[in-house]
Amino acid sequence: MTSPVGFTLLQLRYFLVAAERGSMTEASGELHIAQSAVSAAIHNLERDLGAQLFIRRRGRGLTLTPAGERLQQHARELLARAREVEREARGDGETISGPVAVGCFVTLAPYYLPPLFSECTRHYPGIEIDVVEAETDQLVQALGAGRIDFALTYDLGLPAEPDLRSETIARAPAYVIVPADHPLARQGGVELAELSAEPLVLLDLPHSRDYFRSLVAATGTAPDVRYRTRSYETVRSLVARGLGYSVLNQRPATSQTYGGGEIAELELRDESPALEVKIASVKSMTQTARARAVMELLREIAARPTRA
């Protein structure tokens, strides 16, 4: 026979709201109960666990202790699992519904999110996808804090942490873009050394900038970075204006840019590592059925043929 647990799901819920709000008063307002009830529930939770969960400072609200931070992640998982158990017990477990928080690397969002939303609406209309678009470091932080269920990102900057799980779902080789009227535009392929005298328009994102610079440096030449931007589409528009060439990985379905210009895509003949598109998650976090369903949709989208 299993031993009884010394705390309740209600206590965990009150604890999570207080942690998110940083205040007993604000938590009681969100929960529509008396502040004394929130305080008593958290006090009893700390007593049952034998650990202090908050540092309480007058006028400065609540700060999680290390024990509180660990409990915060586990409490989210327990409550999510409890909701699944409740649905299954009621007989509606066949219907997958509820929120899924997805982190997505900024330049992958235009390629993966539209088909993901479309497929999810068709197959799982009860799922509500909440997206956090950010760079790799921010996505890893969001995973660790439990703010997202999983992240879709490149392998660039993805740390090899023991508690981080990653799965490659696609590979994105590097390629070169030049203005449509560039002398090399009709060649079909190019070596970066052929462009050494021209300025490089750099996609200036953390980790990405180092990757693109390293591709040029591997040819024995120093990249002449004349223009830089954090926007993928701005890179394409600058190249279309004749301001240089660039190296990218994801391929839009059109050669037209936002500004009406046109670029030409060239295969990169240099040996260069393709970027891996990965689904990253926390090993210790049990994924809900709805999160697993969204992951599977992403795998299916990634497996579809892409434009050559």
C-alpha positions as CSV (number, residue, x, y, z in Angstrom):
1,M,0.0,0.0,0.0
2,T,1.4,3.4,-0.9
3,S,2.2,5.9,1.8
4,P,0.1,9.0,2.0
5,V,1.4,12.3,0.6
6,G,1.8,15.1,3.2
7,F,0.5,17.9,0.9
8,T,-2.5,18.7,-1.3
9,L,-2.9,19.8,-4.9
10,L,-4.7,22.9,-3.6
11,Q,-1.6,23.9,-1.6
12,L,0.5,23.5,-4.7
13,R,-1.9,25.7,-6.7
14,Y,-1.8,28.4,-4.0
15,F,2.0,28.1,-3.9
16,L,2.4,28.5,-7.7
17,V,0.1,31.6,-7.9
18,A,2.0,33.2,-5.0
19,A,5.3,32.4,-6.6
20,E,4.2,33.9,-10.0
21,R,2.7,37.0,-8.3
22,G,5.5,37.5,-5.7
23,S,2.9,38.5,-3.2
24,M,0.4,36.8,-0.9
25,T,-2.0,39.8,-1.4
26,E,-1.9,39.6,-5.2
27,A,-2.3,35.8,-5.1
28,S,-5.4,36.0,-2.9
29,G,-6.9,38.5,-5.4
30,E,-6.3,36.2,-8.3
31,L,-7.6,33.2,-6.4
32,H,-10.6,35.1,-5.0
33,I,-9.9,33.9,-1.5
34,A,-8.8,35.5,1.8
35,Q,-5.1,36.3,2.1
36,S,-5.0,34.4,5.4
37,A,-6.1,31.2,3.5
38,V,-3.2,31.6,1.0
39,S,-0.7,32.2,3.9
40,A,-2.0,29.3,5.9
41,A,-1.9,26.9,2.9
42,I,1.7,27.8,2.1
43,H,2.8,27.7,5.8
44,N,1.3,24.2,6.1
45,L,3.0,23.2,2.8
46,E,6.4,24.4,4.2
47,R,5.8,22.5,7.4
48,D,4.8,19.3,5.6
49,L,7.8,19.5,3.3
50,G,10.2,20.6,6.1
51,A,11.6,23.3,3.8
52,Q,11.3,27.1,3.5
53,L,9.9,28.0,0.1
54,F,9.8,31.8,0.3
55,I,11.9,34.6,1.7
56,R,9.5,37.1,3.0
57,R,10.6,40.7,3.3
58,R,8.2,43.5,4.4
59,G,7.5,45.8,1.5
60,R,9.4,43.7,-1.0
61,G,7.1,40.7,-1.5
62,L,8.1,37.1,-1.8
63,T,11.3,35.6,-3.2
64,L,11.7,31.9,-3.9
65,T,14.3,30.0,-2.0
66,P,16.3,27.3,-3.9
67,A,13.9,24.7,-2.5
68,G,11.0,26.9,-3.7
69,E,12.4,27.1,-7.2
70,R,12.8,23.3,-7.4
71,L,9.2,22.8,-6.1
72,Q,7.9,25.3,-8.6
73,Q,8.8,23.2,-11.6
74,H,7.6,19.9,-10.0
75,A,4.4,21.5,-8.9
76,R,3.6,22.7,-12.5
77,E,4.2,19.1,-13.7
78,L,2.0,17.6,-11.0
79,L,-0.9,19.9,-11.6
80,A,-0.7,19.3,-15.3
81,R,-0.7,15.6,-14.8
82,A,-3.5,15.8,-12.3
83,R,-5.7,17.6,-14.9
84,E,-5.0,14.8,-17.4
85,V,-5.9,12.2,-14.9
86,E,-9.1,14.1,-14.2
87,R,-10.1,14.2,-17.9
88,E,-9.3,10.5,-18.4
89,A,-11.4,9.6,-15.3
90,R,-14.3,11.5,-16.7
91,G,-14.1,9.6,-19.9
92,D,-13.0,12.5,-22.1
93,G,-9.3,11.5,-22.3
94,E,-9.6,10.8,-26.0
95,T,-10.0,14.5,-26.6
96,I,-6.7,16.2,-26.3
97,S,-7.1,19.8,-25.3
98,G,-5.6,22.6,-23.2
99,P,-2.6,25.0,-23.4
100,V,0.8,24.1,-24.8
101,A,3.7,26.6,-24.4
102,V,6.1,26.3,-27.3
103,G,9.4,28.2,-27.5
104,C,10.6,28.9,-31.0
105,F,13.9,30.3,-32.3
106,V,13.1,33.6,-34.0
107,T,14.2,32.7,-37.6
108,L,12.4,29.3,-37.5
109,A,9.1,30.8,-36.5
110,P,8.0,31.9,-40.1
111,Y,8.7,28.4,-41.4
112,Y,7.3,26.2,-38.7
113,L,4.6,28.1,-36.8
114,P,2.1,28.7,-39.7
115,P,1.8,25.0,-40.7
116,L,1.9,24.0,-37.0
117,F,-1.1,26.2,-36.2
118,S,-2.9,25.0,-39.3
119,E,-2.3,21.3,-38.6
120,C,-3.1,21.7,-34.9
121,T,-6.4,23.4,-35.6
122,R,-7.3,20.6,-38.0
123,H,-6.3,17.6,-35.8
124,Y,-6.6,19.0,-32.3
125,P,-8.9,22.0,-32.2
126,G,-9.0,21.9,-28.4
127,I,-5.3,22.7,-28.0
128,E,-4.2,26.3,-27.5
129,I,-0.6,27.0,-28.5
130,D,1.1,29.8,-26.8
131,V,4.4,30.7,-28.5
132,V,7.5,32.4,-27.1
133,E,9.8,33.6,-29.9
134,A,13.3,34.1,-28.7
135,E,17.0,33.2,-29.2
136,T,18.5,30.0,-28.0
137,D,19.8,31.3,-24.6
138,Q,16.5,32.7,-23.7
139,L,14.7,29.5,-24.8
140,V,17.0,27.4,-22.6
141,Q,16.2,29.8,-19.6
142,A,12.5,29.4,-20.3
143,L,12.8,25.6,-20.3
144,G,14.7,25.6,-17.0
145,A,12.1,27.9,-15.5
146,G,9.2,25.8,-16.7
147,R,7.7,28.6,-18.7
148,I,7.5,26.5,-21.9
149,D,6.9,22.8,-22.5
150,F,9.5,22.5,-25.2
151,A,11.6,24.5,-27.6
152,L,12.1,24.4,-31.4
153,T,15.6,25.7,-32.1
154,Y,18.9,25.2,-33.8
155,D,21.7,23.3,-32.2
156,L,23.7,26.5,-32.1
157,G,24.3,27.5,-28.5
158,L,22.3,24.6,-27.2
159,P,24.2,23.6,-24.0
160,A,25.0,20.0,-23.2
161,E,23.3,20.0,-19.9
162,P,22.5,16.7,-18.2
163,D,18.8,17.6,-17.7
164,L,18.3,18.8,-21.3
165,R,17.0,16.4,-24.0
166,S,17.2,17.3,-27.7
167,E,16.0,15.5,-30.8
168,T,17.0,16.5,-34.4
169,I,14.0,16.8,-36.6
170,A,15.6,18.5,-39.7
171,R,18.9,19.7,-41.1
172,A,19.3,23.1,-42.8
173,P,22.4,23.4,-45.0
174,A,24.0,26.8,-45.5
175,Y,23.5,28.6,-48.8
176,V,24.5,31.9,-50.3
177,I,22.2,34.7,-51.5
178,V,23.3,37.5,-54.0
179,P,21.3,40.2,-55.9
180,A,19.4,38.7,-58.8
181,D,21.5,40.7,-61.3
182,H,24.8,39.6,-59.7
183,P,27.4,38.1,-62.2
184,L,27.4,34.8,-60.3
185,A,23.6,34.6,-60.0
186,R,23.1,32.1,-62.8
187,Q,25.9,29.8,-61.7
188,G,23.8,27.7,-59.4
189,G,26.7,27.3,-56.9
190,V,29.5,29.2,-55.5
191,E,32.6,29.0,-53.2
192,L,32.8,31.7,-50.6
193,A,36.3,32.6,-51.7
194,E,34.7,33.9,-55.0
195,L,32.9,36.5,-52.9
196,S,35.9,37.5,-50.7
197,A,36.1,41.0,-52.3
198,E,32.4,41.7,-51.6
199,P,30.8,42.9,-48.3
200,L,29.0,40.3,-46.1
201,V,25.5,41.2,-44.9
202,L,25.5,39.5,-41.5
203,L,22.5,38.0,-39.7
204,D,23.6,39.4,-36.3
205,L,22.1,37.0,-33.8
206,P,23.9,35.4,-30.9
207,H,25.7,32.2,-32.0
208,S,24.4,32.7,-35.5
209,R,26.9,35.5,-36.2
210,D,29.8,33.3,-35.1
211,Y,28.5,30.4,-37.3
212,F,28.3,32.5,-40.4
213,R,31.7,34.2,-39.7
214,S,33.3,30.8,-39.3
215,L,32.0,29.6,-42.7
216,V,33.8,32.5,-44.4
217,A,36.9,32.2,-42.2
218,A,37.2,28.5,-43.1
219,T,38.1,29.6,-46.7
220,G,41.2,31.5,-45.4
221,T,39.6,34.9,-45.9
222,A,38.4,37.4,-43.4
223,P,34.7,38.4,-43.9
224,D,34.1,42.1,-44.7
225,V,31.0,42.7,-42.6
226,R,29.7,46.0,-43.9
227,Y,26.1,45.6,-42.8
228,R,24.5,43.7,-40.0
229,T,20.9,43.2,-38.8
230,R,19.0,40.9,-36.4
231,S,16.2,40.6,-39.0
232,Y,16.2,37.7,-41.4
233,E,14.1,39.5,-44.0
234,T,16.2,42.7,-43.7
235,V,19.3,40.6,-44.6
236,R,17.5,39.5,-47.8
237,S,16.3,43.1,-48.6
238,L,19.8,44.5,-48.2
239,V,21.3,41.9,-50.5
240,A,18.6,42.5,-53.1
241,R,19.6,46.2,-53.0
242,G,23.1,45.2,-54.1
243,L,24.7,45.9,-50.8
244,G,26.6,42.6,-50.5
245,Y,26.0,38.9,-50.2
246,S,24.9,36.8,-47.3
247,V,24.8,33.2,-46.0
248,L,21.6,31.8,-44.6
249,N,20.0,28.4,-43.8
250,Q,16.2,28.5,-44.0
251,R,14.9,29.0,-47.6
252,P,11.7,31.1,-48.2
253,A,9.4,29.9,-50.9
254,T,10.0,33.1,-53.0
255,S,13.0,35.1,-54.2
256,Q,11.1,38.3,-53.7
257,T,11.9,40.5,-50.7
258,Y,9.6,42.7,-48.6
259,G,10.9,45.8,-50.4
260,G,10.1,44.3,-53.8
261,G,13.7,43.4,-54.7
262,E,14.9,40.0,-55.8
263,I,17.7,37.7,-54.7
264,A,19.3,34.6,-56.2
265,E,20.1,31.5,-54.2
266,L,23.4,29.7,-54.7
267,E,24.4,26.3,-53.4
268,L,27.4,26.5,-51.2
269,R,30.2,24.4,-52.7
270,D,32.5,24.7,-49.6
271,E,32.3,21.9,-47.1
272,S,30.2,23.3,-44.3
273,P,28.2,21.9,-41.4
274,A,24.4,22.0,-41.7
275,L,22.5,23.5,-38.8
276,E,20.3,20.9,-37.0
277,V,16.7,21.9,-36.1
278,K,15.9,20.4,-32.8
279,I,13.1,19.9,-30.3
280,A,14.6,20.5,-26.9
281,S,12.9,19.7,-23.6
282,V,13.8,19.1,-19.9
283,K,14.3,15.4,-19.1
284,S,12.9,15.6,-15.6
285,M,9.7,17.2,-16.9
286,T,6.9,14.7,-18.0
287,Q,5.3,16.0,-21.2
288,T,1.5,16.2,-21.3
289,A,-0.4,14.3,-24.0
290,R,-1.1,17.6,-25.8
291,A,2.5,18.7,-25.7
292,R,3.5,15.3,-27.2
293,A,0.9,15.7,-29.9
294,V,2.3,19.1,-30.9
295,M,5.8,17.7,-31.0
296,E,4.6,14.9,-33.3
297,L,3.0,17.5,-35.6
298,L,6.4,19.3,-35.8
299,R,8.2,16.1,-36.7
300,E,5.7,15.6,-39.5
301,I,6.1,19.1,-40.8
302,A,9.9,18.9,-40.7
303,A,9.8,15.6,-42.7
304,R,7.9,17.1,-45.6
305,P,9.9,17.8,-48.8
306,T,11.3,21.4,-48.9
307,R,11.9,23.5,-52.0
308,A,15.3,22.7,-53.5
